[in-house]
Amino acid sequence: MMKYTLEQAVERINELEKENYMLRQELENLQERKPVGRKVHDDKWMKAYNEFVADYESGMTIENIAKKGDVSKRTAYRYLAYYKELNKL
């Protein structure tokens, strides 16, 4: 174990207090942030998903569903994966 002089100990304490202050500031900033990202299964999502299911079950392809313009091709594939997962249950 290292031995510190009083001056070294005080200097180290000051460094740790500065670091602690910076971490508290970062924590406050993170706590004030608004959540982002997809809101899973809200009303808008459910409406779009149900329209996708109706189109898909009527025989439309993913490409044609995406061409309609309601959802992107990527979103249509996400809906398809979700649809298949529900049908497994």
PyMOL Python script that loads the backbone (N, CA, C, O; Angstrom):
from pymol import cmd

cmd.read_pdbstr("""\
ATOM      1  N   MET A   1       0.844  -1.175   0.000  1.00  0.00           N
ATOM      2  CA  MET A   1       0.000   0.000   0.000  1.00  0.00           C
ATOM      3  C   MET A   1       0.888   1.235   0.000  1.00  0.00           C
ATOM      4  O   MET A   1       1.852   1.334   0.759  1.00  0.00           O
ATOM      5  N   MET A   2       0.525   2.197  -0.896  1.00  0.00           N
ATOM      6  CA  MET A   2       1.322   3.425  -0.989  1.00  0.00           C
ATOM      7  C   MET A   2       0.997   4.374   0.151  1.00  0.00           C
ATOM      8  O   MET A   2      -0.136   4.461   0.622  1.00  0.00           O
ATOM      9  N   LYS A   3       2.016   5.069   0.565  1.00  0.00           N
ATOM     10  CA  LYS A   3       1.816   6.095   1.584  1.00  0.00           C
ATOM     11  C   LYS A   3       1.851   7.446   0.887  1.00  0.00           C
ATOM     12  O   LYS A   3       2.709   7.700   0.042  1.00  0.00           O
ATOM     13  N   TYR A   4       0.912   8.304   1.248  1.00  0.00           N
ATOM     14  CA  TYR A   4       0.813   9.630   0.653  1.00  0.00           C
ATOM     15  C   TYR A   4       1.176  10.673   1.691  1.00  0.00           C
ATOM     16  O   TYR A   4       0.968  10.497   2.891  1.00  0.00           O
ATOM     17  N   THR A   5       1.722  11.756   1.189  1.00  0.00           N
ATOM     18  CA  THR A   5       1.916  12.897   2.088  1.00  0.00           C
ATOM     19  C   THR A   5       0.573  13.594   2.199  1.00  0.00           C
ATOM     20  O   THR A   5      -0.342  13.314   1.424  1.00  0.00           O
ATOM     21  N   LEU A   6       0.453  14.491   3.150  1.00  0.00           N
ATOM     22  CA  LEU A   6      -0.798  15.217   3.337  1.00  0.00           C
ATOM     23  C   LEU A   6      -1.150  16.015   2.088  1.00  0.00           C
ATOM     24  O   LEU A   6      -2.313  16.064   1.688  1.00  0.00           O
ATOM     25  N   GLU A   7      -0.154  16.638   1.474  1.00  0.00           N
ATOM     26  CA  GLU A   7      -0.389  17.434   0.265  1.00  0.00           C
ATOM     27  C   GLU A   7      -0.876  16.547  -0.886  1.00  0.00           C
ATOM     28  O   GLU A   7      -1.774  16.941  -1.630  1.00  0.00           O
ATOM     29  N   GLN A   8      -0.295  15.362  -1.037  1.00  0.00           N
ATOM     30  CA  GLN A   8      -0.715  14.444  -2.087  1.00  0.00           C
ATOM     31  C   GLN A   8      -2.149  13.966  -1.848  1.00  0.00           C
ATOM     32  O   GLN A   8      -2.942  13.849  -2.783  1.00  0.00           O
ATOM     33  N   ALA A   9      -2.460  13.696  -0.601  1.00  0.00           N
ATOM     34  CA  ALA A   9      -3.804  13.242  -0.263  1.00  0.00           C
ATOM     35  C   ALA A   9      -4.836  14.329  -0.554  1.00  0.00           C
ATOM     36  O   ALA A   9      -5.902  14.042  -1.098  1.00  0.00           O
ATOM     37  N   VAL A  10      -4.528  15.563  -0.199  1.00  0.00           N
ATOM     38  CA  VAL A  10      -5.442  16.680  -0.455  1.00  0.00           C
ATOM     39  C   VAL A  10      -5.608  16.882  -1.962  1.00  0.00           C
ATOM     40  O   VAL A  10      -6.716  17.143  -2.431  1.00  0.00           O
ATOM     41  N   GLU A  11      -4.527  16.765  -2.715  1.00  0.00           N
ATOM     42  CA  GLU A  11      -4.589  16.903  -4.164  1.00  0.00           C
ATOM     43  C   GLU A  11      -5.458  15.804  -4.777  1.00  0.00           C
ATOM     44  O   GLU A  11      -6.264  16.062  -5.671  1.00  0.00           O
ATOM     45  N   ARG A  12      -5.287  14.592  -4.290  1.00  0.00           N
ATOM     46  CA  ARG A  12      -6.087  13.469  -4.801  1.00  0.00           C
ATOM     47  C   ARG A  12      -7.565  13.652  -4.455  1.00  0.00           C
ATOM     48  O   ARG A  12      -8.436  13.349  -5.270  1.00  0.00           O
ATOM     49  N   ILE A  13      -7.844  14.138  -3.267  1.00  0.00           N
ATOM     50  CA  ILE A  13      -9.228  14.405  -2.861  1.00  0.00           C
ATOM     51  C   ILE A  13      -9.847  15.440  -3.788  1.00  0.00           C
ATOM     52  O   ILE A  13     -10.989  15.286  -4.220  1.00  0.00           O
ATOM     53  N   ASN A  14      -9.095  16.499  -4.096  1.00  0.00           N
ATOM     54  CA  ASN A  14      -9.600  17.527  -5.002  1.00  0.00           C
ATOM     55  C   ASN A  14      -9.885  16.956  -6.398  1.00  0.00           C
ATOM     56  O   ASN A  14     -10.891  17.296  -7.020  1.00  0.00           O
ATOM     57  N   GLU A  15      -8.996  16.091  -6.879  1.00  0.00           N
ATOM     58  CA  GLU A  15      -9.207  15.457  -8.182  1.00  0.00           C
ATOM     59  C   GLU A  15     -10.486  14.621  -8.170  1.00  0.00           C
ATOM     60  O   GLU A  15     -11.281  14.673  -9.108  1.00  0.00           O
ATOM     61  N   LEU A  16     -10.675  13.854  -7.103  1.00  0.00           N
ATOM     62  CA  LEU A  16     -11.866  13.011  -7.005  1.00  0.00           C
ATOM     63  C   LEU A  16     -13.140  13.837  -6.877  1.00  0.00           C
ATOM     64  O   LEU A  16     -14.179  13.460  -7.421  1.00  0.00           O
ATOM     65  N   GLU A  17     -13.073  14.954  -6.169  1.00  0.00           N
ATOM     66  CA  GLU A  17     -14.243  15.822  -6.049  1.00  0.00           C
ATOM     67  C   GLU A  17     -14.614  16.425  -7.408  1.00  0.00           C
ATOM     68  O   GLU A  17     -15.796  16.548  -7.729  1.00  0.00           O
ATOM     69  N   LYS A  18     -13.602  16.802  -8.208  1.00  0.00           N
ATOM     70  CA  LYS A  18     -13.868  17.324  -9.549  1.00  0.00           C
ATOM     71  C   LYS A  18     -14.506  16.243 -10.420  1.00  0.00           C
ATOM     72  O   LYS A  18     -15.476  16.496 -11.136  1.00  0.00           O
ATOM     73  N   GLU A  19     -13.950  15.047 -10.346  1.00  0.00           N
ATOM     74  CA  GLU A  19     -14.499  13.937 -11.127  1.00  0.00           C
ATOM     75  C   GLU A  19     -15.932  13.639 -10.700  1.00  0.00           C
ATOM     76  O   GLU A  19     -16.796  13.403 -11.544  1.00  0.00           O
ATOM     77  N   ASN A  20     -16.184  13.648  -9.410  1.00  0.00           N
ATOM     78  CA  ASN A  20     -17.522  13.413  -8.883  1.00  0.00           C
ATOM     79  C   ASN A  20     -18.492  14.480  -9.373  1.00  0.00           C
ATOM     80  O   ASN A  20     -19.623  14.164  -9.740  1.00  0.00           O
ATOM     81  N   TYR A  21     -18.065  15.739  -9.383  1.00  0.00           N
ATOM     82  CA  TYR A  21     -18.899  16.836  -9.870  1.00  0.00           C
ATOM     83  C   TYR A  21     -19.249  16.626 -11.345  1.00  0.00           C
ATOM     84  O   TYR A  21     -20.400  16.806 -11.744  1.00  0.00           O
ATOM     85  N   MET A  22     -18.262  16.249 -12.145  1.00  0.00           N
ATOM     86  CA  MET A  22     -18.491  16.035 -13.579  1.00  0.00           C
ATOM     87  C   MET A  22     -19.464  14.864 -13.802  1.00  0.00           C
ATOM     88  O   MET A  22     -20.334  14.933 -14.671  1.00  0.00           O
ATOM     89  N   LEU A  23     -19.314  13.813 -13.026  1.00  0.00           N
ATOM     90  CA  LEU A  23     -20.212  12.668 -13.153  1.00  0.00           C
ATOM     91  C   LEU A  23     -21.639  13.030 -12.746  1.00  0.00           C
ATOM     92  O   LEU A  23     -22.596  12.556 -13.358  1.00  0.00           O
ATOM     93  N   ARG A  24     -21.786  13.859 -11.727  1.00  0.00           N
ATOM     94  CA  ARG A  24     -23.123  14.307 -11.319  1.00  0.00           C
ATOM     95  C   ARG A  24     -23.771  15.151 -12.419  1.00  0.00           C
ATOM     96  O   ARG A  24     -24.966  15.024 -12.684  1.00  0.00           O
ATOM     97  N   GLN A  25     -22.971  16.015 -13.058  1.00  0.00           N
ATOM     98  CA  GLN A  25     -23.485  16.824 -14.157  1.00  0.00           C
ATOM     99  C   GLN A  25     -23.948  15.925 -15.308  1.00  0.00           C
ATOM    100  O   GLN A  25     -25.017  16.141 -15.879  1.00  0.00           O
ATOM    101  N   GLU A  26     -23.158  14.941 -15.635  1.00  0.00           N
ATOM    102  CA  GLU A  26     -23.506  14.012 -16.708  1.00  0.00           C
ATOM    103  C   GLU A  26     -24.788  13.253 -16.356  1.00  0.00           C
ATOM    104  O   GLU A  26     -25.655  13.070 -17.210  1.00  0.00           O
ATOM    105  N   LEU A  27     -24.907  12.817 -15.110  1.00  0.00           N
ATOM    106  CA  LEU A  27     -26.094  12.112 -14.667  1.00  0.00           C
ATOM    107  C   LEU A  27     -27.335  12.999 -14.781  1.00  0.00           C
ATOM    108  O   LEU A  27     -28.384  12.537 -15.230  1.00  0.00           O
ATOM    109  N   GLU A  28     -27.225  14.263 -14.381  1.00  0.00           N
ATOM    110  CA  GLU A  28     -28.349  15.195 -14.499  1.00  0.00           C
ATOM    111  C   GLU A  28     -28.762  15.354 -15.961  1.00  0.00           C
ATOM    112  O   GLU A  28     -29.951  15.346 -16.278  1.00  0.00           O
ATOM    113  N   ASN A  29     -27.784  15.497 -16.845  1.00  0.00           N
ATOM    114  CA  ASN A  29     -28.090  15.640 -18.269  1.00  0.00           C
ATOM    115  C   ASN A  29     -28.801  14.409 -18.802  1.00  0.00           C
ATOM    116  O   ASN A  29     -29.746  14.534 -19.582  1.00  0.00           O
ATOM    117  N   LEU A  30     -28.365  13.226 -18.399  1.00  0.00           N
ATOM    118  CA  LEU A  30     -28.993  11.999 -18.863  1.00  0.00           C
ATOM    119  C   LEU A  30     -30.405  11.852 -18.315  1.00  0.00           C
ATOM    120  O   LEU A  30     -31.289  11.354 -19.012  1.00  0.00           O
ATOM    121  N   GLN A  31     -30.628  12.275 -17.089  1.00  0.00           N
ATOM    122  CA  GLN A  31     -31.949  12.169 -16.489  1.00  0.00           C
ATOM    123  C   GLN A  31     -32.938  13.152 -17.103  1.00  0.00           C
ATOM    124  O   GLN A  31     -34.143  12.898 -17.087  1.00  0.00           O
ATOM    125  N   GLU A  32     -32.458  14.262 -17.642  1.00  0.00           N
ATOM    126  CA  GLU A  32     -33.329  15.268 -18.238  1.00  0.00           C
ATOM    127  C   GLU A  32     -33.688  14.957 -19.684  1.00  0.00           C
ATOM    128  O   GLU A  32     -34.601  15.570 -20.237  1.00  0.00           O
ATOM    129  N   ARG A  33     -32.987  14.016 -20.300  1.00  0.00           N
ATOM    130  CA  ARG A  33     -33.254  13.687 -21.704  1.00  0.00           C
ATOM    131  C   ARG A  33     -34.619  13.048 -21.867  1.00  0.00           C
ATOM    132  O   ARG A  33     -35.090  12.306 -21.005  1.00  0.00           O
ATOM    133  N   LYS A  34     -35.233  13.351 -22.979  1.00  0.00           N
ATOM    134  CA  LYS A  34     -36.510  12.732 -23.297  1.00  0.00           C
ATOM    135  C   LYS A  34     -36.235  11.390 -23.952  1.00  0.00           C
ATOM    136  O   LYS A  34     -35.253  11.243 -24.679  1.00  0.00           O
ATOM    137  N   PRO A  35     -37.083  10.424 -23.702  1.00  0.00           N
ATOM    138  CA  PRO A  35     -36.885   9.114 -24.346  1.00  0.00           C
ATOM    139  C   PRO A  35     -37.093   9.235 -25.856  1.00  0.00           C
ATOM    140  O   PRO A  35     -37.961   9.974 -26.319  1.00  0.00           O
ATOM    141  N   VAL A  36     -36.290   8.504 -26.606  1.00  0.00           N
ATOM    142  CA  VAL A  36     -36.384   8.524 -28.057  1.00  0.00           C
ATOM    143  C   VAL A  36     -36.537   7.105 -28.570  1.00  0.00           C
ATOM    144  O   VAL A  36     -36.427   6.138 -27.816  1.00  0.00           O
ATOM    145  N   GLY A  37     -36.786   6.999 -29.834  1.00  0.00           N
ATOM    146  CA  GLY A  37     -36.906   5.693 -30.443  1.00  0.00           C
ATOM    147  C   GLY A  37     -38.353   5.365 -30.764  1.00  0.00           C
ATOM    148  O   GLY A  37     -39.255   6.176 -30.557  1.00  0.00           O
ATOM    149  N   ARG A  38     -38.548   4.185 -31.261  1.00  0.00           N
ATOM    150  CA  ARG A  38     -39.887   3.757 -31.635  1.00  0.00           C
ATOM    151  C   ARG A  38     -40.739   3.551 -30.402  1.00  0.00           C
ATOM    152  O   ARG A  38     -40.287   3.011 -29.392  1.00  0.00           O
ATOM    153  N   LYS A  39     -41.970   3.989 -30.501  1.00  0.00           N
ATOM    154  CA  LYS A  39     -42.935   3.713 -29.447  1.00  0.00           C
ATOM    155  C   LYS A  39     -43.678   2.462 -29.878  1.00  0.00           C
ATOM    156  O   LYS A  39     -44.506   2.493 -30.789  1.00  0.00           O
ATOM    157  N   VAL A  40     -43.376   1.398 -29.230  1.00  0.00           N
ATOM    158  CA  VAL A  40     -43.908   0.107 -29.641  1.00  0.00           C
ATOM    159  C   VAL A  40     -45.369   0.002 -29.249  1.00  0.00           C
ATOM    160  O   VAL A  40     -45.739   0.232 -28.097  1.00  0.00           O
ATOM    161  N   HIS A  41     -46.182  -0.344 -30.212  1.00  0.00           N
ATOM    162  CA  HIS A  41     -47.592  -0.688 -30.018  1.00  0.00           C
ATOM    163  C   HIS A  41     -48.460   0.475 -29.540  1.00  0.00           C
ATOM    164  O   HIS A  41     -49.440   0.253 -28.829  1.00  0.00           O
ATOM    165  N   ASP A  42     -48.124   1.699 -29.913  1.00  0.00           N
ATOM    166  CA  ASP A  42     -49.048   2.781 -29.632  1.00  0.00           C
ATOM    167  C   ASP A  42     -50.147   2.757 -30.695  1.00  0.00           C
ATOM    168  O   ASP A  42     -50.117   1.906 -31.585  1.00  0.00           O
ATOM    169  N   ASP A  43     -51.108   3.667 -30.622  1.00  0.00           N
ATOM    170  CA  ASP A  43     -52.259   3.632 -31.529  1.00  0.00           C
ATOM    171  C   ASP A  43     -51.847   3.758 -32.997  1.00  0.00           C
ATOM    172  O   ASP A  43     -52.373   3.052 -33.857  1.00  0.00           O
ATOM    173  N   LYS A  44     -50.917   4.650 -33.274  1.00  0.00           N
ATOM    174  CA  LYS A  44     -50.467   4.845 -34.656  1.00  0.00           C
ATOM    175  C   LYS A  44     -49.801   3.566 -35.187  1.00  0.00           C
ATOM    176  O   LYS A  44     -50.029   3.164 -36.328  1.00  0.00           O
ATOM    177  N   TRP A  45     -48.985   2.944 -34.352  1.00  0.00           N
ATOM    178  CA  TRP A  45     -48.306   1.709 -34.744  1.00  0.00           C
ATOM    179  C   TRP A  45     -49.314   0.614 -35.019  1.00  0.00           C
ATOM    180  O   TRP A  45     -49.211  -0.096 -36.019  1.00  0.00           O
ATOM    181  N   MET A  46     -50.295   0.475 -34.129  1.00  0.00           N
ATOM    182  CA  MET A  46     -51.295  -0.577 -34.285  1.00  0.00           C
ATOM    183  C   MET A  46     -52.124  -0.377 -35.550  1.00  0.00           C
ATOM    184  O   MET A  46     -52.450  -1.346 -36.236  1.00  0.00           O
ATOM    185  N   LYS A  47     -52.465   0.871 -35.865  1.00  0.00           N
ATOM    186  CA  LYS A  47     -53.235   1.144 -37.074  1.00  0.00           C
ATOM    187  C   LYS A  47     -52.440   0.732 -38.302  1.00  0.00           C
ATOM    188  O   LYS A  47     -52.966   0.054 -39.184  1.00  0.00           O
ATOM    189  N   ALA A  48     -51.171   1.138 -38.365  1.00  0.00           N
ATOM    190  CA  ALA A  48     -50.324   0.796 -39.513  1.00  0.00           C
ATOM    191  C   ALA A  48     -50.120  -0.718 -39.594  1.00  0.00           C
ATOM    192  O   ALA A  48     -50.152  -1.292 -40.682  1.00  0.00           O
ATOM    193  N   TYR A  49     -49.912  -1.356 -38.453  1.00  0.00           N
ATOM    194  CA  TYR A  49     -49.710  -2.807 -38.441  1.00  0.00           C
ATOM    195  C   TYR A  49     -50.962  -3.534 -38.925  1.00  0.00           C
ATOM    196  O   TYR A  49     -50.869  -4.461 -39.730  1.00  0.00           O
ATOM    197  N   ASN A  50     -52.129  -3.120 -38.442  1.00  0.00           N
ATOM    198  CA  ASN A  50     -53.378  -3.768 -38.854  1.00  0.00           C
ATOM    199  C   ASN A  50     -53.629  -3.590 -40.351  1.00  0.00           C
ATOM    200  O   ASN A  50     -54.137  -4.503 -41.002  1.00  0.00           O
ATOM    201  N   GLU A  51     -53.280  -2.427 -40.903  1.00  0.00           N
ATOM    202  CA  GLU A  51     -53.403  -2.218 -42.349  1.00  0.00           C
ATOM    203  C   GLU A  51     -52.441  -3.146 -43.098  1.00  0.00           C
ATOM    204  O   GLU A  51     -52.786  -3.718 -44.132  1.00  0.00           O
ATOM    205  N   PHE A  52     -51.226  -3.282 -42.552  1.00  0.00           N
ATOM    206  CA  PHE A  52     -50.257  -4.198 -43.153  1.00  0.00           C
ATOM    207  C   PHE A  52     -50.806  -5.625 -43.171  1.00  0.00           C
ATOM    208  O   PHE A  52     -50.735  -6.308 -44.193  1.00  0.00           O
ATOM    209  N   VAL A  53     -51.352  -6.071 -42.040  1.00  0.00           N
ATOM    210  CA  VAL A  53     -51.871  -7.432 -41.944  1.00  0.00           C
ATOM    211  C   VAL A  53     -52.989  -7.645 -42.958  1.00  0.00           C
ATOM    212  O   VAL A  53     -53.040  -8.680 -43.622  1.00  0.00           O
ATOM    213  N   ALA A  54     -53.881  -6.670 -43.077  1.00  0.00           N
ATOM    214  CA  ALA A  54     -54.982  -6.801 -44.033  1.00  0.00           C
ATOM    215  C   ALA A  54     -54.441  -6.918 -45.454  1.00  0.00           C
ATOM    216  O   ALA A  54     -54.906  -7.753 -46.230  1.00  0.00           O
ATOM    217  N   ASP A  55     -53.461  -6.085 -45.796  1.00  0.00           N
ATOM    218  CA  ASP A  55     -52.870  -6.136 -47.131  1.00  0.00           C
ATOM    219  C   ASP A  55     -52.125  -7.452 -47.348  1.00  0.00           C
ATOM    220  O   ASP A  55     -52.248  -8.071 -48.406  1.00  0.00           O
ATOM    221  N   TYR A  56     -51.356  -7.877 -46.352  1.00  0.00           N
ATOM    222  CA  TYR A  56     -50.561  -9.093 -46.476  1.00  0.00           C
ATOM    223  C   TYR A  56     -51.457 -10.326 -46.612  1.00  0.00           C
ATOM    224  O   TYR A  56     -51.197 -11.209 -47.429  1.00  0.00           O
ATOM    225  N   GLU A  57     -52.497 -10.369 -45.811  1.00  0.00           N
ATOM    226  CA  GLU A  57     -53.396 -11.517 -45.865  1.00  0.00           C
ATOM    227  C   GLU A  57     -54.233 -11.537 -47.140  1.00  0.00           C
ATOM    228  O   GLU A  57     -54.751 -12.583 -47.530  1.00  0.00           O
ATOM    229  N   SER A  58     -54.365 -10.371 -47.792  1.00  0.00           N
ATOM    230  CA  SER A  58     -55.104 -10.343 -49.056  1.00  0.00           C
ATOM    231  C   SER A  58     -54.226 -10.778 -50.231  1.00  0.00           C
ATOM    232  O   SER A  58     -54.695 -10.862 -51.366  1.00  0.00           O
ATOM    233  N   GLY A  59     -52.943 -11.055 -49.948  1.00  0.00           N
ATOM    234  CA  GLY A  59     -52.059 -11.581 -50.980  1.00  0.00           C
ATOM    235  C   GLY A  59     -51.056 -10.595 -51.536  1.00  0.00           C
ATOM    236  O   GLY A  59     -50.304 -10.931 -52.450  1.00  0.00           O
ATOM    237  N   MET A  60     -51.027  -9.388 -51.006  1.00  0.00           N
ATOM    238  CA  MET A  60     -50.054  -8.402 -51.496  1.00  0.00           C
ATOM    239  C   MET A  60     -48.647  -8.788 -51.054  1.00  0.00           C
ATOM    240  O   MET A  60     -48.458  -9.364 -49.982  1.00  0.00           O
ATOM    241  N   THR A  61     -47.670  -8.468 -51.885  1.00  0.00           N
ATOM    242  CA  THR A  61     -46.279  -8.727 -51.533  1.00  0.00           C
ATOM    243  C   THR A  61     -45.750  -7.573 -50.675  1.00  0.00           C
ATOM    244  O   THR A  61     -46.348  -6.498 -50.615  1.00  0.00           O
ATOM    245  N   ILE A  62     -44.636  -7.817 -50.028  1.00  0.00           N
ATOM    246  CA  ILE A  62     -44.010  -6.776 -49.204  1.00  0.00           C
ATOM    247  C   ILE A  62     -43.676  -5.558 -50.061  1.00  0.00           C
ATOM    248  O   ILE A  62     -43.880  -4.421 -49.635  1.00  0.00           O
ATOM    249  N   GLU A  63     -43.165  -5.794 -51.268  1.00  0.00           N
ATOM    250  CA  GLU A  63     -42.799  -4.705 -52.160  1.00  0.00           C
ATOM    251  C   GLU A  63     -44.016  -3.854 -52.512  1.00  0.00           C
ATOM    252  O   GLU A  63     -43.939  -2.626 -52.524  1.00  0.00           O
ATOM    253  N   ASN A  64     -45.146  -4.515 -52.801  1.00  0.00           N
ATOM    254  CA  ASN A  64     -46.358  -3.777 -53.140  1.00  0.00           C
ATOM    255  C   ASN A  64     -46.913  -3.012 -51.943  1.00  0.00           C
ATOM    256  O   ASN A  64     -47.422  -1.901 -52.087  1.00  0.00           O
ATOM    257  N   ILE A  65     -46.812  -3.606 -50.785  1.00  0.00           N
ATOM    258  CA  ILE A  65     -47.270  -2.912 -49.569  1.00  0.00           C
ATOM    259  C   ILE A  65     -46.431  -1.667 -49.347  1.00  0.00           C
ATOM    260  O   ILE A  65     -46.958  -0.606 -49.011  1.00  0.00           O
ATOM    261  N   ALA A  66     -45.106  -1.798 -49.535  1.00  0.00           N
ATOM    262  CA  ALA A  66     -44.222  -0.644 -49.357  1.00  0.00           C
ATOM    263  C   ALA A  66     -44.472   0.414 -50.429  1.00  0.00           C
ATOM    264  O   ALA A  66     -44.380   1.609 -50.151  1.00  0.00           O
ATOM    265  N   LYS A  67     -44.783  -0.013 -51.643  1.00  0.00           N
ATOM    266  CA  LYS A  67     -45.047   0.932 -52.726  1.00  0.00           C
ATOM    267  C   LYS A  67     -46.304   1.749 -52.478  1.00  0.00           C
ATOM    268  O   LYS A  67     -46.425   2.871 -52.969  1.00  0.00           O
ATOM    269  N   LYS A  68     -47.246   1.189 -51.712  1.00  0.00           N
ATOM    270  CA  LYS A  68     -48.452   1.955 -51.370  1.00  0.00           C
ATOM    271  C   LYS A  68     -48.074   3.252 -50.664  1.00  0.00           C
ATOM    272  O   LYS A  68     -48.786   4.252 -50.757  1.00  0.00           O
ATOM    273  N   GLY A  69     -46.952   3.225 -49.963  1.00  0.00           N
ATOM    274  CA  GLY A  69     -46.462   4.440 -49.318  1.00  0.00           C
ATOM    275  C   GLY A  69     -46.801   4.585 -47.856  1.00  0.00           C
ATOM    276  O   GLY A  69     -46.379   5.552 -47.222  1.00  0.00           O
ATOM    277  N   ASP A  70     -47.554   3.646 -47.299  1.00  0.00           N
ATOM    278  CA  ASP A  70     -47.908   3.756 -45.879  1.00  0.00           C
ATOM    279  C   ASP A  70     -46.729   3.440 -44.963  1.00  0.00           C
ATOM    280  O   ASP A  70     -46.551   4.075 -43.923  1.00  0.00           O
ATOM    281  N   VAL A  71     -45.928   2.453 -45.359  1.00  0.00           N
ATOM    282  CA  VAL A  71     -44.766   2.062 -44.558  1.00  0.00           C
ATOM    283  C   VAL A  71     -43.578   1.830 -45.486  1.00  0.00           C
ATOM    284  O   VAL A  71     -43.737   1.584 -46.682  1.00  0.00           O
ATOM    285  N   SER A  72     -42.398   1.916 -44.909  1.00  0.00           N
ATOM    286  CA  SER A  72     -41.196   1.625 -45.687  1.00  0.00           C
ATOM    287  C   SER A  72     -41.043   0.114 -45.833  1.00  0.00           C
ATOM    288  O   SER A  72     -41.714  -0.663 -45.154  1.00  0.00           O
ATOM    289  N   LYS A  73     -40.157  -0.276 -46.720  1.00  0.00           N
ATOM    290  CA  LYS A  73     -39.917  -1.702 -46.929  1.00  0.00           C
ATOM    291  C   LYS A  73     -39.374  -2.331 -45.643  1.00  0.00           C
ATOM    292  O   LYS A  73     -39.768  -3.437 -45.273  1.00  0.00           O
ATOM    293  N   ARG A  74     -38.478  -1.628 -44.973  1.00  0.00           N
ATOM    294  CA  ARG A  74     -37.891  -2.130 -43.726  1.00  0.00           C
ATOM    295  C   ARG A  74     -38.974  -2.332 -42.660  1.00  0.00           C
ATOM    296  O   ARG A  74     -38.997  -3.350 -41.968  1.00  0.00           O
ATOM    297  N   THR A  75     -39.863  -1.350 -42.541  1.00  0.00           N
ATOM    298  CA  THR A  75     -40.939  -1.462 -41.560  1.00  0.00           C
ATOM    299  C   THR A  75     -41.866  -2.615 -41.916  1.00  0.00           C
ATOM    300  O   THR A  75     -42.329  -3.336 -41.032  1.00  0.00           O
ATOM    301  N   ALA A  76     -42.138  -2.794 -43.199  1.00  0.00           N
ATOM    302  CA  ALA A  76     -42.993  -3.900 -43.631  1.00  0.00           C
ATOM    303  C   ALA A  76     -42.370  -5.239 -43.228  1.00  0.00           C
ATOM    304  O   ALA A  76     -43.076  -6.149 -42.794  1.00  0.00           O
ATOM    305  N   TYR A  77     -41.055  -5.358 -43.372  1.00  0.00           N
ATOM    306  CA  TYR A  77     -40.395  -6.599 -42.944  1.00  0.00           C
ATOM    307  C   TYR A  77     -40.437  -6.766 -41.425  1.00  0.00           C
ATOM    308  O   TYR A  77     -40.528  -7.889 -40.929  1.00  0.00           O
ATOM    309  N   ARG A  78     -40.374  -5.667 -40.690  1.00  0.00           N
ATOM    310  CA  ARG A  78     -40.517  -5.754 -39.230  1.00  0.00           C
ATOM    311  C   ARG A  78     -41.916  -6.242 -38.867  1.00  0.00           C
ATOM    312  O   ARG A  78     -42.090  -7.105 -38.007  1.00  0.00           O
ATOM    313  N   TYR A  79     -42.914  -5.663 -39.550  1.00  0.00           N
ATOM    314  CA  TYR A  79     -44.289  -6.093 -39.310  1.00  0.00           C
ATOM    315  C   TYR A  79     -44.449  -7.575 -39.660  1.00  0.00           C
ATOM    316  O   TYR A  79     -45.121  -8.316 -38.942  1.00  0.00           O
ATOM    317  N   LEU A  80     -43.839  -7.996 -40.746  1.00  0.00           N
ATOM    318  CA  LEU A  80     -43.933  -9.395 -41.155  1.00  0.00           C
ATOM    319  C   LEU A  80     -43.326 -10.313 -40.093  1.00  0.00           C
ATOM    320  O   LEU A  80     -43.900 -11.354 -39.774  1.00  0.00           O
ATOM    321  N   ALA A  81     -42.188  -9.937 -39.555  1.00  0.00           N
ATOM    322  CA  ALA A  81     -41.552 -10.735 -38.504  1.00  0.00           C
ATOM    323  C   ALA A  81     -42.454 -10.807 -37.273  1.00  0.00           C
ATOM    324  O   ALA A  81     -42.602 -11.866 -36.664  1.00  0.00           O
ATOM    325  N   TYR A  82     -43.050  -9.682 -36.917  1.00  0.00           N
ATOM    326  CA  TYR A  82     -43.955  -9.645 -35.768  1.00  0.00           C
ATOM    327  C   TYR A  82     -45.183 -10.516 -36.051  1.00  0.00           C
ATOM    328  O   TYR A  82     -45.632 -11.265 -35.184  1.00  0.00           O
ATOM    329  N   TYR A  83     -45.713 -10.412 -37.254  1.00  0.00           N
ATOM    330  CA  TYR A  83     -46.878 -11.199 -37.676  1.00  0.00           C
ATOM    331  C   TYR A  83     -46.582 -12.694 -37.584  1.00  0.00           C
ATOM    332  O   TYR A  83     -47.389 -13.466 -37.066  1.00  0.00           O
ATOM    333  N   LYS A  84     -45.424 -13.090 -38.089  1.00  0.00           N
ATOM    334  CA  LYS A  84     -45.050 -14.515 -38.049  1.00  0.00           C
ATOM    335  C   LYS A  84     -44.862 -14.988 -36.613  1.00  0.00           C
ATOM    336  O   LYS A  84     -45.231 -16.112 -36.271  1.00  0.00           O
ATOM    337  N   GLU A  85     -44.291 -14.135 -35.776  1.00  0.00           N
ATOM    338  CA  GLU A  85     -44.081 -14.493 -34.382  1.00  0.00           C
ATOM    339  C   GLU A  85     -45.424 -14.701 -33.669  1.00  0.00           C
ATOM    340  O   GLU A  85     -45.574 -15.632 -32.878  1.00  0.00           O
ATOM    341  N   LEU A  86     -46.382 -13.839 -33.952  1.00  0.00           N
ATOM    342  CA  LEU A  86     -47.698 -13.990 -33.330  1.00  0.00           C
ATOM    343  C   LEU A  86     -48.392 -15.266 -33.823  1.00  0.00           C
ATOM    344  O   LEU A  86     -49.098 -15.925 -33.060  1.00  0.00           O
ATOM    345  N   ASN A  87     -48.193 -15.603 -35.077  1.00  0.00           N
ATOM    346  CA  ASN A  87     -48.840 -16.794 -35.618  1.00  0.00           C
ATOM    347  C   ASN A  87     -48.226 -18.073 -35.078  1.00  0.00           C
ATOM    348  O   ASN A  87     -48.881 -19.116 -35.080  1.00  0.00           O
ATOM    349  N   LYS A  88     -46.982 -18.018 -34.614  1.00  0.00           N
ATOM    350  CA  LYS A  88     -46.371 -19.195 -33.989  1.00  0.00           C
ATOM    351  C   LYS A  88     -47.081 -19.536 -32.679  1.00  0.00           C
ATOM    352  O   LYS A  88     -47.235 -20.704 -32.321  1.00  0.00           O
ATOM    353  N   LEU A  89     -47.505 -18.494 -31.982  1.00  0.00           N
ATOM    354  CA  LEU A  89     -48.156 -18.692 -30.679  1.00  0.00           C
ATOM    355  C   LEU A  89     -49.518 -19.295 -30.915  1.00  0.00           C
ATOM    356  O   LEU A  89     -50.252 -19.552 -29.962  1.00  0.00           O
TER     357      LEU A  89
END
""", "prot")
cmd.dss("prot")
cmd.show_as("cartoon", "prot")
cmd.util.cbc("prot")
cmd.orient("prot")
